[in-house]
Amino acid sequence: MKVIILGTAYPYRGGLSAFNERLARQYMAEGHEVEIITFTLQYPKLLFPGKTQYSDEPAPTDLNIKRMLNAINPFSWIKTGLYIRRQRPDLLITKFWLPFMAPALGTTLRCAKRKHTKRIAILDNLVPHEKRPGDKLFARYFVKSVDGMVAMSRSVLADADLFDPKHRRPRTFCPHPLYDHYGDTLSRQQALELLGLRENQRYVLFFGFIRDYKGLDLLLQAMADERMDTLGVKLIVAGEFYGDPKPYHDLIARLDLSARVAMHTDFIPDHEVNRYFCAADLVAQPYKTATQSGVTQIAFHFERPMLVTNVGGLPEIVPDQRVGFVVEPQAQQIADAIVRYFQEDWQQRLAEGVRQEKQKYLWPNMTRAINNL
């Protein structure tokens, strides 16, 4: 089978690239011919200042990646779609994560249409975290350009009814697979040494781009609880600021948290990701809104228990008291859960639950869901 994946890939970095490249490798491992078509320009700087991020990693030599699509140039949408059409793929797969991308992706998919080519969307979000005028119109335009949809949370699967109420396009749910390409599992001691952290502390990890909806402010407020000091709990923040870092630094100063928070706010390259997860005793995702999160799937891979908030699809992926704790997005509840985790020695019980639960999130499950559509 010939498969084309349309979307973010090298030289771009981050979770979207990681997902598309890992999906390509899975299809290749299953014996299929795969090509990735990515952007020449993904985020215009005027609209998304500081958002275009290029990888410092070497280019992957095992993937066939072409840069063709310009997110704001309609001529490139048509050119890319006609190129794909000439390739006659059996499967054309694209991820949808942002309504801004709907005109480019939707038009490209329309131009690529062939009778035997199945155009499948993998949905991160249909209703975005940060809403803008026209979002629903753009999402509807995109949905009408595909032949089927895979949602990675049941909340997004339900959102699909808003844009395709008559179910003209088949859809299915398949949870986000593991991110299993970030290197080997390290011992806790080795990971802490690499990060220059003390071994006699307990560590909570906040990982990934720092955006308002991810609730780092709630986690910082939770870390101000005096019980954290008594228990020797320290927070590691690992990831770049997406917006203005000043409110977070001001909050740390106001709450006098500098001794309890280790800020690693440069982009974390792939080969260093394992250090942070293997050093962590608990991975926290205190999101205010969510659908699903790739951070959860990195934690599953490294078998780390999680603390998540009861928003979107997070409770589906992190069953309460089986692989982690689920709380409301409130600083006090987050603090209470962290204290309970360490005081009552939940780590071993939840880590065993993570090992069992992670079997649901293997990559063949995703390719099977796509192929069945």
DARAWO-V646504 format. One record per helix or strand of 3 or more residues. SS is the DSSP state (a for helix, b for strand). FROM is the first residue (numbers start at 0). TO is the last residue. If there is no record, write none. Layout:
ss=(SS/SS)
from=(FROM/FROM)
to=(TO/TO)
This chain:
ss=(b/a/b/b/a/b/a/b/a/b/a/b/a/b/a/a/a/b/a/b/a/b/a/b/a/b/a/a/a)
from=(1/14/32/64/73/90/98/117/134/147/153/169/187/201/211/215/225/232/245/260/269/281/293/305/313/323/330/346/362)
to=(5/28/40/69/86/95/110/122/142/150/162/172/194/206/213/222/230/237/253/263/278/284/300/308/316/326/342/360/371)
